[in-house]
């Protein structure tokens, strides 16, 4: 009779097995935080395993608020030393984008990670739009009144002239870079804050020092937390719109959308909104440099006490915390320069050799209806990006990664332009008395539109969706380009839009060919290639093919739709019905105990009574009769007849796009996508099989694991259960038997799964998931795990053209039998997550078979986990499916 497994036995048995969690964190509001951990391992090469790639370039670092190191720092020791040299103590604001953008790029192309999959149904895009902010121009009456109170004698603020706002922003940039706020007397910083900018009207928190930084911080937080005054940047639409407020053109940044939305009637209204945004930035930077000061000076009397921290968390709402993120982005990336007014050019202080970047310097001619004195000023202020060269390098990096047509000439053209500052002219910021020079490529409409398609819903009925889709009109060096090149980026999906928009806005040939209306969440065909956003189901399916590449939310492939000319495309697909029932408070992530229970290594067993016989060793190729060999080739990718012409809904309904009499955005033909494959079994005549991508399904990379080398499992060929487990690591155990296994982790009998070979799945493709999971249709299936049985699609056994597949560095080391120490391993291999990143992003990996199985899932409406044999075991993938509440695993 088998003895029970001890706690030490369990730890050895599940060494290297990822465990899945969802835990609430008191200092982070909202939904619980998903995480993956290896609690039984201390080795860095195992604890550092991830299911997502690293951010490759510092230029893209603003995509997330999560702590991270980019790959260029890992690969360049000099760059990393420089980064560490300039690092300083700073305040850690407790707010994050959701979903985590690090996890949005899974190891498998076109997938995401575990954390993003759980967070997507509670993502930021589901938040309701901000009340009263339906316009870039005049706001609702409640907002206008609140702003009047803010500037009144009873309010928090004095109304500063715009030149003073800009000058204070310039000085704050100097203070931030010198990091000397904590060295100055508090009465000096208090006077600077309350002499002309603010009114001291809030109660004193720090009774010991009336002028303390704590009291200054409290006043700033109270001001920024005032409702109906400031832009709430927790709303994703306003994270994108910042650049439009600052740099939108008065002669082309407009849209007639046939709505009743009250919008800007003149340029002065837009200037007023820009003024309020600059004041918000100013207050946020004032707050941040004080928070940084007390964080760095933790041993002084000015330090943040625990009580101060708790008070700050109570007072600082989500909007305040996002304003702090904006302040960090501004201070790190933006420089405000004071220049003498000259007749021509943008000023005498432009650095030589900044050419194309110089064309993106924004001259601010500050004239305002409330600011007549600035008209006599002998100076003006320019907003300049501090890292323009880095951002342009990041743009060319992006272009190379997605194999942009003509990349070498494109790259050299940017380099040449960057050498010529003399012939460059500044693009002026939109103000009441300035206009930009019209480009031949500029559209007569400009703005951003929601193109989220819900084909079967009535007109005017907005439906929540996990992925909000957006289109925009482009023109050379527009506000989208400026947002990217100036690196004025906030965490979230906006960066992927900015990258592609900047690439197109600065490739005149592409812009002329494709047109200025860009469906940034769809795809386009250009010069023999197609490019797709990962927000589009076609992109996520085609990413599985050989030759496809992925970078920052965009897929590039040589597969193009049949009989389709160069141009933008929109794909018709429906949300998965089950996903729509799991949004917001109904999302899976809120069931913290359920997530952990349904992925537990011990199933529903008790750790004190668990037996070896309670476990099985799942395998994908346990067939009584070997399945046929299968050959698959993608024959055709078709766009079916347009179901409807979607007229993009203007984001003014959500974000406030300006309106004038300019022509409205063009109708966007929407097509269902269809893939046709040639499938041959055992060398027989091929059969044509078609799949329509009917549903907007998601794919997740199964988390890597590392089976323990110290465990040997003995099982009988007649029984799937384990007979004996040796955790001593003795080499003698099972020496004479082929029934000893070390290939993967065991799986508790609590978990029910059915393996179906791909050939069988194709034959039974009309059946429902429930019918496929039930191995015996004549009997009602009974599962200890309820209705959470999992379908495992075997794409490995007898696949004739098995593609080259990457191997996890940890598994490669184990298979080599090496006994190198962990330290030596890290020194010789370098950064292991980086190694995995390189292995899984190579374009040679993938196959038509993988495209087919993803297309099948998209037709059936199955969200699926992608589990690669050389990366992780089947048991861990089944447990992860339990954590996600998903029922399909693609085993490749």
PyMOL commands that set and color helices and strands:
alter all, ss='L'
color gray80, all
select helices_A, chain A and resi 7-13+44-47+58-63+71-75+77-86+114-122+124-126+141-151+162-178+181-183+186-196+213-224+236-247+267-296+306-315+318-333+355-358+372-376+388-401+407-418+479-485+494-505+508-514+537-542+577-580+584-586+588-590+592-597+612-614+651-653+758-763+769-773+809-816+822-829+832-841+848-860+874-884
alter helices_A, ss='H'
color red, helices_A
select strands_A, chain A and resi 19-23+33-37+334-340+362-364+379-385+427-428+448-450+470-473+517-519+523-526+529-533+549-551+554-557+567-571+615-616+630-639+644-647+649-650+667-671+673-681+687-692+699-701+712-715+722-726+740-741+747-748+753-757+790-794+864-867+888-891
alter strands_A, ss='S'
color yellow, strands_A
deselect
rebuild
show_as cartoon
